[in-house]
Amino acid sequence: MNKVMLLASAAVLGVVLISGGASAQGQPQTIKLVTLDVQKLAGGYRASKVIGNSVLNDDQDTIGEVEDILVSSDGKEPYAVLSIGGFLGMGKHMVVVPYETLKFADTKVTLPGGTKEGLKMLPEFKYATD
């Protein structure tokens, strides 16, 4: 009798757990998938390889360095944090430019139309303290 009660209890508990788990999942979600050319993407630039590169102007003069890459809070727009000036990390001025304004060729990062003076006129960027 105890075995029958134990088996019946286990069966009822199993049904409750199985049916209870399905209702706890909430509303179904749809995720839009995008087809990418993975071969083309594999030839792209990894963030770890871009960060630390010098940024050149049209005359191939160094006007800054890629300090970091940020994504906007909505996750849609990437930005490059550039450090301008300074010596051995002292006195550098950080600014942000849209990532799409940078041009990549071979191992060079160029900011067409960019100048040190123009970048220094941009508002200084500081990371949030959160």
The first five atom37 places (N, CA, C, CB, O) and aatype in JSON, in Angstrom:
{
  "aatype": [12, 2, 11, 19, 12, 10, 10, 0, 15, 0, 0, 19, 10, 7, 19, 19, 10, 9, 15, 7, 7, 0, 15, 0, 5, 7, 5, 14, 5, 16, 9, 11, 10, 19, 16, 10, 3, 19, 5, 11, 10, 0, 7, 7, 18, 1, 0, 15, 11, 19, 9, 7, 2, 15, 19, 10, 2, 3, 3, 5, 3, 16, 9, 7, 6, 19, 6, 3, 9, 10, 19, 15, 15, 3, 7, 11, 6, 14, 18, 0, 19, 10, 15, 9, 7, 7, 13, 10, 7, 12, 7, 11, 8, 12, 19, 19, 19, 14, 18, 6, 16, 10, 11, 13, 0, 3, 16, 11, 19, 16, 10, 14, 7, 7, 16, 11, 6, 7, 10, 11, 12, 10, 14, 6, 13, 11, 18, 0, 16, 3],
  "atom_mask": [
    [1, 1, 1, 1, 1],
    [1, 1, 1, 1, 1],
    [1, 1, 1, 1, 1],
    [1, 1, 1, 1, 1],
    [1, 1, 1, 1, 1],
    [1, 1, 1, 1, 1],
    [1, 1, 1, 1, 1],
    [1, 1, 1, 1, 1],
    [1, 1, 1, 1, 1],
    [1, 1, 1, 1, 1],
    [1, 1, 1, 1, 1],
    [1, 1, 1, 1, 1],
    [1, 1, 1, 1, 1],
    [1, 1, 1, 0, 1],
    [1, 1, 1, 1, 1],
    [1, 1, 1, 1, 1],
    [1, 1, 1, 1, 1],
    [1, 1, 1, 1, 1],
    [1, 1, 1, 1, 1],
    [1, 1, 1, 0, 1],
    [1, 1, 1, 0, 1],
    [1, 1, 1, 1, 1],
    [1, 1, 1, 1, 1],
    [1, 1, 1, 1, 1],
    [1, 1, 1, 1, 1],
    [1, 1, 1, 0, 1],
    [1, 1, 1, 1, 1],
    [1, 1, 1, 1, 1],
    [1, 1, 1, 1, 1],
    [1, 1, 1, 1, 1],
    [1, 1, 1, 1, 1],
    [1, 1, 1, 1, 1],
    [1, 1, 1, 1, 1],
    [1, 1, 1, 1, 1],
    [1, 1, 1, 1, 1],
    [1, 1, 1, 1, 1],
    [1, 1, 1, 1, 1],
    [1, 1, 1, 1, 1],
    [1, 1, 1, 1, 1],
    [1, 1, 1, 1, 1],
    [1, 1, 1, 1, 1],
    [1, 1, 1, 1, 1],
    [1, 1, 1, 0, 1],
    [1, 1, 1, 0, 1],
    [1, 1, 1, 1, 1],
    [1, 1, 1, 1, 1],
    [1, 1, 1, 1, 1],
    [1, 1, 1, 1, 1],
    [1, 1, 1, 1, 1],
    [1, 1, 1, 1, 1],
    [1, 1, 1, 1, 1],
    [1, 1, 1, 0, 1],
    [1, 1, 1, 1, 1],
    [1, 1, 1, 1, 1],
    [1, 1, 1, 1, 1],
    [1, 1, 1, 1, 1],
    [1, 1, 1, 1, 1],
    [1, 1, 1, 1, 1],
    [1, 1, 1, 1, 1],
    [1, 1, 1, 1, 1],
    [1, 1, 1, 1, 1],
    [1, 1, 1, 1, 1],
    [1, 1, 1, 1, 1],
    [1, 1, 1, 0, 1],
    [1, 1, 1, 1, 1],
    [1, 1, 1, 1, 1],
    [1, 1, 1, 1, 1],
    [1, 1, 1, 1, 1],
    [1, 1, 1, 1, 1],
    [1, 1, 1, 1, 1],
    [1, 1, 1, 1, 1],
    [1, 1, 1, 1, 1],
    [1, 1, 1, 1, 1],
    [1, 1, 1, 1, 1],
    [1, 1, 1, 0, 1],
    [1, 1, 1, 1, 1],
    [1, 1, 1, 1, 1],
    [1, 1, 1, 1, 1],
    [1, 1, 1, 1, 1],
    [1, 1, 1, 1, 1],
    [1, 1, 1, 1, 1],
    [1, 1, 1, 1, 1],
    [1, 1, 1, 1, 1],
    [1, 1, 1, 1, 1],
    [1, 1, 1, 0, 1],
    [1, 1, 1, 0, 1],
    [1, 1, 1, 1, 1],
    [1, 1, 1, 1, 1],
    [1, 1, 1, 0, 1],
    [1, 1, 1, 1, 1],
    [1, 1, 1, 0, 1],
    [1, 1, 1, 1, 1],
    [1, 1, 1, 1, 1],
    [1, 1, 1, 1, 1],
    [1, 1, 1, 1, 1],
    [1, 1, 1, 1, 1],
    [1, 1, 1, 1, 1],
    [1, 1, 1, 1, 1],
    [1, 1, 1, 1, 1],
    [1, 1, 1, 1, 1],
    [1, 1, 1, 1, 1],
    [1, 1, 1, 1, 1],
    [1, 1, 1, 1, 1],
    [1, 1, 1, 1, 1],
    [1, 1, 1, 1, 1],
    [1, 1, 1, 1, 1],
    [1, 1, 1, 1, 1],
    [1, 1, 1, 1, 1],
    [1, 1, 1, 1, 1],
    [1, 1, 1, 1, 1],
    [1, 1, 1, 1, 1],
    [1, 1, 1, 1, 1],
    [1, 1, 1, 0, 1],
    [1, 1, 1, 0, 1],
    [1, 1, 1, 1, 1],
    [1, 1, 1, 1, 1],
    [1, 1, 1, 1, 1],
    [1, 1, 1, 0, 1],
    [1, 1, 1, 1, 1],
    [1, 1, 1, 1, 1],
    [1, 1, 1, 1, 1],
    [1, 1, 1, 1, 1],
    [1, 1, 1, 1, 1],
    [1, 1, 1, 1, 1],
    [1, 1, 1, 1, 1],
    [1, 1, 1, 1, 1],
    [1, 1, 1, 1, 1],
    [1, 1, 1, 1, 1],
    [1, 1, 1, 1, 1],
    [1, 1, 1, 1, 1]
  ],
  "atom_positions": [
    [[0.82, -1.19, 0.0], [0.0, 0.0, 0.0], [0.86, 1.26, 0.0], [-0.93, 0.0, 1.2], [0.57, 2.22, -0.71]],
    [[1.93, 1.25, 0.81], [2.82, 2.4, 0.86], [3.5, 2.63, -0.49], [3.87, 2.2, 1.94], [3.7, 3.77, -0.91]],
    [[3.86, 1.53, -1.16], [4.5, 1.66, -2.47], [3.54, 2.27, -3.48], [4.99, 0.29, -2.97], [3.93, 3.11, -4.29]],
    [[2.29, 1.86, -3.44], [1.29, 2.38, -4.36], [1.08, 3.87, -4.12], [-0.05, 1.61, -4.21], [1.01, 4.65, -5.07]],
    [[0.99, 4.28, -2.86], [0.8, 5.69, -2.51], [2.03, 6.51, -2.92], [0.54, 5.85, -0.98], [1.9, 7.62, -3.43]],
    [[3.2, 5.94, -2.71], [4.44, 6.63, -3.07], [4.52, 6.82, -4.59], [5.65, 5.84, -2.57], [4.87, 7.91, -5.05]],
    [[4.2, 5.77, -5.36], [4.22, 5.87, -6.81], [3.16, 6.85, -7.32], [4.0, 4.51, -7.43], [3.43, 7.64, -8.24]],
    [[1.98, 6.8, -6.74], [0.9, 7.72, -7.15], [1.29, 9.16, -6.84], [-0.44, 7.36, -6.43], [1.06, 10.06, -7.65]],
    [[1.89, 9.4, -5.68], [2.32, 10.75, -5.29], [3.41, 11.25, -6.23], [2.84, 10.76, -3.84], [3.4, 12.41, -6.65]],
    [[4.34, 10.37, -6.56], [5.42, 10.74, -7.47], [4.86, 11.08, -8.85], [6.46, 9.62, -7.58], [5.32, 12.03, -9.49]],
    [[3.88, 10.31, -9.32], [3.28, 10.56, -10.63], [2.57, 11.9, -10.64], [2.31, 9.43, -11.0], [2.71, 12.67, -11.59]],
    [[1.79, 12.18, -9.59], [1.06, 13.45, -9.51], [2.05, 14.61, -9.43], [0.11, 13.48, -8.28], [1.88, 15.62, -10.11]],
    [[3.07, 14.45, -8.62], [4.09, 15.49, -8.49], [4.8, 15.73, -9.83], [5.12, 15.11, -7.41], [5.06, 16.88, -10.19]],
    [[5.09, 14.68, -10.56], [5.72, 14.8, -11.87], [4.86, 15.56, -12.85], [0.0, 0.0, 0.0], [5.35, 16.41, -13.59]],
    [[3.56, 15.25, -12.86], [2.63, 15.95, -13.76], [2.54, 17.42, -13.39], [1.22, 15.3, -13.7], [2.53, 18.28, -14.28]],
    [[2.49, 17.73, -12.1], [2.41, 19.12, -11.64], [3.67, 19.87, -12.04], [2.21, 19.19, -10.1], [3.59, 21.0, -12.54]],
    [[4.83, 19.26, -11.84], [6.08, 19.92, -12.19], [6.21, 20.16, -13.69], [7.25, 19.11, -11.71], [6.65, 21.22, -14.12]],
    [[5.81, 19.16, -14.47], [5.91, 19.3, -15.92], [4.95, 20.37, -16.43], [5.62, 17.97, -16.61], [5.34, 21.21, -17.24]],
    [[3.73, 20.35, -15.99], [2.76, 21.33, -16.48], [3.01, 22.7, -15.88], [1.34, 20.87, -16.17], [2.74, 23.72, -16.52]],
    [[3.52, 22.76, -14.66], [3.8, 24.05, -14.02], [4.96, 24.76, -14.68], [0.0, 0.0, 0.0], [4.96, 25.98, -14.76]],
    [[5.95, 24.02, -15.15], [7.11, 24.63, -15.8], [6.76, 25.3, -17.1], [0.0, 0.0, 0.0], [7.35, 26.32, -17.45]],
    [[5.83, 24.75, -17.82], [5.46, 25.31, -19.12], [4.78, 26.66, -18.97], [4.56, 24.35, -19.88], [5.0, 27.55, -19.8]],
    [[3.97, 26.84, -17.94], [3.28, 28.11, -17.78], [4.2, 29.19, -17.23], [2.07, 27.95, -16.87], [3.88, 30.37, -17.35]],
    [[5.31, 28.81, -16.64], [6.23, 29.78, -16.07], [7.13, 30.41, -17.13], [7.07, 29.13, -15.0], [7.9, 31.32, -16.81]],
    [[7.05, 29.95, -18.36], [7.93, 30.47, -19.39], [7.52, 31.83, -19.92], [8.0, 29.5, -20.52], [8.33, 32.49, -20.57]],
    [[6.32, 32.26, -19.68], [5.9, 33.58, -20.13], [5.53, 33.6, -21.6], [0.0, 0.0, 0.0], [5.21, 32.57, -22.2]],
    [[5.57, 34.8, -22.17], [5.19, 35.0, -23.56], [6.29, 34.5, -24.49], [4.88, 36.48, -23.83], [7.48, 34.67, -24.2]],
    [[5.9, 33.89, -25.6], [6.92, 33.47, -26.57], [7.59, 34.7, -27.17], [6.29, 32.58, -27.69], [6.95, 35.74, -27.36]],
    [[8.86, 34.59, -27.48], [9.61, 35.69, -28.05], [10.09, 35.33, -29.46], [10.81, 36.06, -27.16], [10.37, 34.17, -29.76]],
    [[10.16, 36.34, -30.28], [10.66, 36.15, -31.64], [11.96, 36.92, -31.76], [9.62, 36.61, -32.71], [12.03, 38.1, -31.44]],
    [[12.98, 36.24, -32.24], [14.27, 36.88, -32.46], [14.54, 36.86, -33.95], [15.41, 36.17, -31.67], [14.51, 35.81, -34.59]],
    [[14.79, 38.05, -34.51], [15.07, 38.16, -35.94], [16.52, 37.78, -36.18], [14.77, 39.6, -36.47], [17.44, 38.39, -35.63]],
    [[16.72, 36.79, -37.0], [18.06, 36.35, -37.35], [18.48, 37.0, -38.65], [18.14, 34.82, -37.45], [17.65, 37.26, -39.52]],
    [[19.77, 37.25, -38.78], [20.32, 37.9, -39.96], [21.34, 36.97, -40.6], [20.96, 39.28, -39.61], [22.15, 36.35, -39.9]],
    [[21.3, 36.87, -41.9], [22.28, 36.06, -42.61], [23.48, 36.95, -42.93], [21.68, 35.44, -43.91], [23.33, 38.02, -43.51]],
    [[24.67, 36.49, -42.55], [25.89, 37.25, -42.76], [26.84, 36.49, -43.66], [26.56, 37.58, -41.43], [26.8, 35.26, -43.72]],
    [[27.69, 37.21, -44.35], [28.76, 36.6, -45.12], [29.92, 36.37, -44.16], [29.18, 37.49, -46.35], [30.72, 37.28, -43.93]],
    [[30.0, 35.19, -43.6], [31.0, 34.91, -42.56], [32.42, 34.95, -43.11], [30.73, 33.55, -41.94], [33.35, 35.25, -42.36]],
    [[32.61, 34.67, -44.39], [33.95, 34.75, -44.98], [34.42, 36.21, -45.01], [33.96, 34.15, -46.4], [35.57, 36.5, -44.69]],
    [[33.53, 37.1, -45.4], [33.87, 38.53, -45.43], [34.11, 39.04, -44.01], [32.75, 39.35, -46.11], [35.05, 39.79, -43.76]],
    [[33.26, 38.64, -43.1], [33.38, 39.07, -41.72], [34.67, 38.55, -41.08], [32.18, 38.6, -40.91], [35.28, 39.25, -40.26]],
    [[35.09, 37.36, -41.44], [36.32, 36.78, -40.88], [37.54, 37.61, -41.26], [36.5, 35.34, -41.36], [38.55, 37.58, -40.56]],
    [[37.46, 38.34, -42.35], [38.56, 39.2, -42.79], [38.49, 40.59, -42.18], [0.0, 0.0, 0.0], [39.29, 41.46, -42.54]],
    [[37.54, 40.8, -41.28], [37.36, 42.11, -40.66], [38.36, 42.39, -39.55], [0.0, 0.0, 0.0], [39.36, 41.67, -39.4]],
    [[38.09, 43.42, -38.79], [39.0, 43.88, -37.74], [38.41, 43.58, -36.37], [39.29, 45.38, -37.88], [37.32, 44.04, -36.05]],
    [[39.13, 42.81, -35.57], [38.7, 42.52, -34.2], [38.97, 43.73, -33.32], [39.43, 41.27, -33.65], [39.98, 44.42, -33.49]],
    [[38.08, 43.98, -32.37], [38.24, 45.12, -31.47], [39.6, 45.06, -30.78], [37.11, 45.15, -30.43], [40.25, 46.09, -30.61]],
    [[40.02, 43.88, -30.38], [41.3, 43.75, -29.68], [42.48, 44.14, -30.56], [41.48, 42.33, -29.18], [43.54, 44.5, -30.05]],
    [[42.3, 44.08, -31.87], [43.38, 44.47, -32.8], [43.28, 45.95, -33.17], [43.33, 43.61, -34.06], [44.28, 46.55, -33.56]],
    [[42.1, 46.55, -33.07], [41.92, 47.96, -33.4], [42.37, 48.84, -32.23], [40.44, 48.26, -33.75], [43.03, 49.86, -32.43]],
    [[42.02, 48.43, -31.01], [42.38, 49.2, -29.82], [43.9, 49.25, -29.71], [41.74, 48.59, -28.54], [44.57, 48.22, -29.79]],
    [[44.42, 50.45, -29.52], [45.86, 50.64, -29.41], [46.5, 51.11, -30.69], [0.0, 0.0, 0.0], [47.66, 51.53, -30.69]],
    [[45.77, 51.05, -31.81], [46.31, 51.52, -33.09], [46.35, 53.04, -33.13], [45.47, 50.99, -34.27], [45.5, 53.72, -32.55]],
    [[47.35, 53.55, -33.81], [47.42, 54.99, -34.07], [46.35, 55.35, -35.08], [48.82, 55.41, -34.59], [46.01, 54.55, -35.96]],
    [[45.8, 56.55, -34.94], [44.83, 57.08, -35.91], [45.56, 58.13, -36.73], [43.55, 57.68, -35.19], [46.17, 59.05, -36.19]],
    [[45.48, 57.98, -38.05], [46.2, 58.86, -38.96], [45.23, 59.81, -39.65], [46.98, 58.05, -40.0], [44.04, 59.51, -39.79]],
    [[45.76, 60.96, -40.09], [44.95, 61.87, -40.9], [45.21, 61.58, -42.37], [45.27, 63.37, -40.56], [45.86, 60.59, -42.7]],
    [[44.7, 62.43, -43.25], [44.87, 62.21, -44.69], [46.33, 62.26, -45.14], [44.08, 63.26, -45.46], [46.7, 61.64, -46.14]],
    [[47.18, 63.0, -44.38], [48.6, 63.11, -44.72], [49.43, 62.01, -44.06], [49.13, 64.47, -44.3], [50.66, 62.04, -44.1]],
    [[48.75, 61.04, -43.44], [49.39, 59.92, -42.76], [50.16, 60.34, -41.51], [50.33, 59.21, -43.71], [51.08, 59.65, -41.08]],
    [[49.77, 61.51, -40.92], [50.34, 61.95, -39.64], [49.49, 61.37, -38.53], [50.39, 63.5, -39.55], [48.27, 61.28, -38.66]],
    [[50.12, 60.97, -37.43], [49.38, 60.44, -36.28], [48.67, 61.58, -35.57], [50.34, 59.7, -35.3], [49.28, 62.57, -35.18]],
    [[47.35, 61.42, -35.39], [46.57, 62.45, -34.71], [45.94, 61.93, -33.42], [45.48, 62.98, -35.64], [45.3, 62.69, -32.7]],
    [[46.11, 60.66, -33.12], [45.56, 60.09, -31.89], [45.76, 58.6, -31.87], [0.0, 0.0, 0.0], [46.48, 58.03, -32.69]],
    [[45.1, 57.96, -30.91], [45.19, 56.51, -30.76], [43.82, 55.99, -30.34], [46.28, 56.11, -29.72], [43.12, 56.62, -29.56]],
    [[43.45, 54.82, -30.87], [42.18, 54.2, -30.48], [42.36, 53.66, -29.06], [41.76, 53.06, -31.49], [43.12, 52.72, -28.83]],
    [[41.64, 54.26, -28.14], [41.71, 53.89, -26.73], [40.72, 52.77, -26.4], [41.42, 55.12, -25.84], [41.02, 51.87, -25.61]],
    [[39.53, 52.84, -27.02], [38.48, 51.88, -26.69], [37.42, 51.91, -27.78], [37.86, 52.18, -25.3], [37.41, 52.81, -28.62]],
    [[36.53, 50.94, -27.75], [35.37, 50.91, -28.64], [34.15, 50.74, -27.76], [35.48, 49.76, -29.71], [34.09, 49.83, -26.93]],
    [[33.18, 51.61, -27.94], [31.96, 51.59, -27.14], [30.76, 51.33, -28.03], [31.78, 52.91, -26.38], [30.77, 51.64, -29.22]],
    [[29.73, 50.76, -27.44], [28.46, 50.57, -28.11], [27.43, 51.4, -27.37], [28.04, 49.05, -28.17], [27.41, 51.4, -26.14]],
    [[26.58, 52.12, -28.1], [25.56, 52.95, -27.46], [24.66, 52.1, -26.58], [24.72, 53.7, -28.52], [24.59, 50.88, -26.75]],
    [[23.98, 52.73, -25.65], [23.16, 51.99, -24.69], [22.04, 51.2, -25.36], [22.55, 52.95, -23.68], [21.56, 50.22, -24.8]],
    [[21.62, 51.62, -26.56], [20.61, 50.84, -27.28], [21.25, 49.72, -28.11], [19.78, 51.75, -28.19], [20.55, 48.94, -28.75]],
    [[22.58, 49.65, -28.09], [23.29, 48.57, -28.77], [23.36, 48.7, -30.27], [0.0, 0.0, 0.0], [23.72, 47.73, -30.94]],
    [[23.02, 49.85, -30.81], [22.93, 49.98, -32.26], [24.1, 50.72, -32.89], [21.67, 50.66, -32.62], [24.43, 50.47, -34.05]],
    [[24.74, 51.63, -32.16], [25.78, 52.44, -32.77], [27.11, 52.26, -32.05], [25.38, 53.91, -32.76], [27.21, 52.49, -30.85]],
    [[28.15, 51.85, -32.78], [29.48, 51.77, -32.17], [30.21, 53.1, -32.28], [30.32, 50.65, -32.83], [30.02, 53.85, -33.24]],
    [[31.04, 53.39, -31.3], [31.85, 54.6, -31.26], [33.29, 54.23, -30.92], [31.29, 55.62, -30.24], [33.54, 53.21, -30.27]],
    [[34.23, 55.05, -31.36], [35.63, 54.85, -31.02], [36.04, 55.95, -30.05], [36.53, 54.86, -32.3], [35.78, 57.13, -30.29]],
    [[36.67, 55.56, -28.96], [37.24, 56.51, -28.01], [38.68, 56.7, -28.44], [37.12, 56.0, -26.5], [39.46, 55.75, -28.51]],
    [[39.03, 57.95, -28.73], [40.38, 58.27, -29.17], [41.09, 59.06, -28.09], [40.36, 59.05, -30.5], [40.5, 59.95, -27.48]],
    [[42.36, 58.75, -27.85], [43.16, 59.57, -26.94], [44.02, 60.49, -27.8], [44.05, 58.68, -25.98], [44.63, 60.07, -28.79]],
    [[44.05, 61.77, -27.39], [44.75, 62.79, -28.15], [45.81, 63.4, -27.23], [43.77, 63.89, -28.68], [45.54, 63.7, -26.07]],
    [[46.99, 63.57, -27.76], [48.06, 64.24, -27.01], [48.54, 63.42, -25.83], [0.0, 0.0, 0.0], [48.33, 62.21, -25.76]],
    [[49.18, 64.1, -24.91], [49.72, 63.44, -23.73], [51.05, 62.77, -24.02], [0.0, 0.0, 0.0], [51.46, 62.62, -25.17]],
    [[51.7, 62.38, -22.95], [52.99, 61.7, -23.06], [53.03, 60.63, -21.99], [54.19, 62.7, -22.92], [52.89, 60.92, -20.81]],
    [[53.23, 59.39, -22.42], [53.26, 58.25, -21.5], [52.01, 58.18, -20.63], [54.5, 58.31, -20.62], [52.08, 57.86, -19.45]],
    [[50.87, 58.48, -21.25], [49.6, 58.39, -20.54], [49.24, 59.61, -19.7], [0.0, 0.0, 0.0], [48.15, 59.66, -19.14]],
    [[50.13, 60.57, -19.6], [49.87, 61.77, -18.8], [49.35, 62.89, -19.71], [51.16, 62.23, -18.05], [49.9, 63.12, -20.79]],
    [[48.31, 63.57, -19.27], [47.79, 64.71, -20.0], [47.04, 64.39, -21.28], [0.0, 0.0, 0.0], [46.82, 65.27, -22.11]],
    [[46.64, 63.14, -21.44], [45.92, 62.82, -22.67], [44.47, 63.29, -22.56], [45.97, 61.3, -22.96], [43.91, 63.36, -21.47]],
    [[43.9, 63.61, -23.68], [42.54, 64.12, -23.81], [41.77, 63.07, -24.6], [42.49, 65.54, -24.52], [42.17, 62.75, -25.73]],
    [[40.69, 62.53, -24.06], [39.92, 61.5, -24.77], [38.68, 62.11, -25.37], [39.54, 60.34, -23.84], [38.0, 62.93, -24.75]],
    [[38.38, 61.71, -26.61], [37.19, 62.15, -27.33], [36.53, 60.93, -27.97], [37.54, 63.22, -28.41], [37.12, 59.85, -28.04]],
    [[35.3, 61.12, -28.42], [34.56, 60.02, -29.04], [34.17, 60.44, -30.45], [33.29, 59.65, -28.2], [33.71, 61.55, -30.69]],
    [[34.36, 59.51, -31.39], [33.92, 59.72, -32.77], [33.11, 58.51, -33.2], [35.14, 59.96, -33.74], [33.36, 57.4, -32.73]],
    [[32.13, 58.7, -34.08], [31.41, 57.54, -34.59], [32.37, 56.56, -35.27], [30.3, 57.98, -35.58], [33.23, 56.98, -36.04]],
    [[32.23, 55.3, -34.98], [33.11, 54.28, -35.52], [33.13, 54.31, -37.04], [32.7, 52.91, -35.02], [34.16, 54.04, -37.66]],
    [[31.98, 54.62, -37.64], [31.87, 54.61, -39.1], [32.73, 55.69, -39.76], [30.42, 54.79, -39.51], [32.98, 55.62, -40.97]],
    [[33.18, 56.71, -38.99], [34.02, 57.75, -39.58], [35.46, 57.28, -39.77], [34.0, 58.99, -38.72], [36.21, 57.9, -40.51]],
    [[35.84, 56.2, -39.1], [37.19, 55.65, -39.26], [37.24, 54.79, -40.52], [37.61, 54.83, -38.02], [36.29, 54.09, -40.85]],
    [[38.35, 54.87, -41.21], [38.56, 54.05, -42.4], [39.73, 53.11, -42.14], [38.83, 54.94, -43.66], [40.72, 53.5, -41.52]],
    [[39.59, 51.88, -42.61], [40.6, 50.85, -42.37], [41.18, 50.39, -43.69], [40.0, 49.66, -41.59], [40.44, 50.06, -44.62]],
    [[42.49, 50.37, -43.77], [43.19, 49.86, -44.94], [44.47, 49.2, -44.46], [43.48, 50.99, -45.99], [45.27, 49.81, -43.75]],
    [[44.64, 47.97, -44.85], [45.78, 47.17, -44.36], [45.74, 47.18, -42.84], [47.15, 47.74, -44.9], [44.77, 46.72, -42.24]],
    [[46.76, 47.69, -42.22], [46.78, 47.75, -40.75], [46.65, 49.18, -40.25], [48.06, 47.11, -40.19], [46.9, 49.45, -39.08]],
    [[46.27, 50.09, -41.15], [46.17, 51.51, -40.78], [44.73, 51.92, -40.49], [46.74, 52.39, -41.9], [43.79, 51.46, -41.14]],
    [[44.6, 52.79, -39.49], [43.31, 53.39, -39.15], [43.41, 54.87, -39.48], [42.93, 53.15, -37.63], [44.28, 55.57, -38.97]],
    [[42.51, 55.34, -40.34], [42.55, 56.73, -40.78], [41.23, 57.42, -40.43], [42.81, 56.81, -42.31], [40.16, 56.82, -40.5]],
    [[41.34, 58.7, -40.06], [40.17, 59.54, -39.84], [40.21, 60.62, -40.92], [40.14, 60.17, -38.38], [40.84, 61.66, -40.72]],
    [[39.55, 60.38, -42.06], [39.59, 61.35, -43.15], [39.11, 62.73, -42.69], [38.73, 60.87, -44.33], [38.07, 62.87, -42.05]],
    [[39.9, 63.75, -43.04], [39.56, 65.12, -42.66], [39.88, 65.45, -41.22], [0.0, 0.0, 0.0], [39.65, 66.58, -40.78]],
    [[40.4, 64.5, -40.47], [40.69, 64.73, -39.05], [42.0, 65.45, -38.82], [0.0, 0.0, 0.0], [42.96, 65.27, -39.56]],
    [[42.03, 66.26, -37.79], [43.26, 66.94, -37.36], [43.34, 66.86, -35.84], [43.3, 68.42, -37.86], [42.32, 66.7, -35.17]],
    [[44.55, 66.98, -35.31], [44.7, 67.02, -33.85], [43.92, 68.18, -33.26], [46.18, 67.12, -33.45], [43.24, 68.04, -32.24]],
    [[44.02, 69.34, -33.91], [43.35, 70.54, -33.42], [41.83, 70.35, -33.42], [43.74, 71.76, -34.27], [41.14, 70.73, -32.48]],
    [[41.33, 69.75, -34.5], [39.89, 69.51, -34.59], [39.41, 68.54, -33.53], [0.0, 0.0, 0.0], [38.35, 68.74, -32.94]],
    [[40.19, 67.49, -33.27], [39.81, 66.52, -32.24], [39.87, 67.14, -30.85], [40.71, 65.29, -32.31], [39.04, 66.83, -29.99]],
    [[40.85, 68.01, -30.61], [40.97, 68.66, -29.3], [39.79, 69.58, -29.01], [42.27, 69.44, -29.22], [39.5, 69.89, -27.86]],
    [[39.11, 70.03, -30.07], [37.95, 70.91, -29.88], [36.69, 70.14, -29.5], [37.69, 71.7, -31.16], [35.71, 70.73, -29.04]],
    [[36.7, 68.81, -29.67], [35.55, 68.0, -29.28], [35.45, 67.94, -27.76], [35.64, 66.56, -29.87], [36.46, 68.1, -27.07]],
    [[34.24, 67.72, -27.23], [34.1, 67.61, -25.78], [34.92, 66.43, -25.25], [32.61, 67.43, -25.38], [35.0, 65.38, -25.88]],
    [[35.53, 66.64, -24.09], [36.33, 65.57, -23.49], [35.41, 64.45, -23.02], [37.16, 66.11, -22.31], [34.36, 64.69, -22.43]],
    [[35.82, 63.23, -23.3], [35.05, 62.05, -22.89], [35.62, 61.5, -21.59], [35.07, 60.95, -24.0], [36.83, 61.38, -21.42]],
    [[34.71, 61.17, -20.67], [35.08, 60.51, -19.43], [34.12, 59.33, -19.24], [35.02, 61.51, -18.2], [32.92, 59.45, -19.49]],
    [[34.66, 58.21, -18.79], [33.83, 57.04, -18.56], [32.9, 57.28, -17.38], [34.7, 55.79, -18.31], [33.24, 58.0, -16.44]],
    [[31.7, 56.68, -17.45], [30.77, 56.75, -16.33], [31.38, 56.06, -15.13], [29.4, 56.1, -16.71], [32.18, 55.13, -15.28]],
    [[31.03, 56.49, -13.94], [31.61, 55.91, -12.73], [30.84, 54.71, -12.22], [31.68, 56.96, -11.65], [31.24, 54.12, -11.21]],
    [[29.76, 54.34, -12.88], [28.94, 53.19, -12.45], [29.67, 51.9, -12.66], [27.61, 53.15, -13.18], [29.13, 50.84, -12.35]]
  ]
}
